[in-house]
Amino acid sequence: YSPFLTGQAVDLILAPGQVDFPGILKLLLQAGIVIGASALSQWVMNLCNNHVTYRVVRDIRGEAFRKLQALPLSYLDAHPTGEVVSRVIADVDQFADGLLMGFTQLFSGVITILGTLLFMLSVNVAITLVVVFITPVSLLVAAFIAKRTYAMFHLQSRVRGEQTGFIEEMIQGQRVVQAFGQEPQAKAEFDEINGRLQACSLRAIFFSSITNPSTRFVNSLVYTGVGVAGALSAISGRLTVGQLSCFLSYANQYTKPFNEISGVVTELQNALACAARIFELIDQEP
């Protein structure tokens, strides 16, 4: 609602000596109330999100630990201890991060997009349609990259578990390693696993980091489209200068969540890959 109030305030500044100060003061008070309410809502939402996320994580870890008590020895023989520990600790932590981002940025982003669209439609339908027609390009770019990052994050999670398992095995069996002089072989095997983890992590992070700049480029096109269409409308008298400034603010406010959501999408790919590993453990037959 703030850009709407700002646009009205701009229209009250007509010319030198023709400024409606009482009207501007009234709008400033309204803006202060709106911004204060928004900040309070954001704080309450973050409290709720943290509460929900970490209760879910607690329940998943509890369920995974209970399942470990009921699994046959054949499962534990086939999976290194460190790899199982990695699933219950590291993978659940990654899942929690993705869940938290999903609750905060995805939910608030969708609400912001819908609310901004309604306000833009109330000001000018034609320019709003310019925004709506360009926006899907941003979503297509984010979806295209997200599909390719899931497999890489899944591989990263699997290799990280393999590395944790190897480290745990080497620490527990250090006496045996030293007794048989296997230190060089152990170092070589660790370097090989570490190298694979580096390679798949770099690929996953590289592809996921492309999403935000790509969507920012598309969003800049949206802002340009609004600026050009709005300026032409203002020149022809169909739009006031205040409404134009309001629309430019809304263009920024509308496109910003797409950047955040694109970041969430890549983070969720990592979270889903980790969730698949922990649920694979929970779904094992006892």
Disulfide bonds with the S-S distance in Angstrom:
none
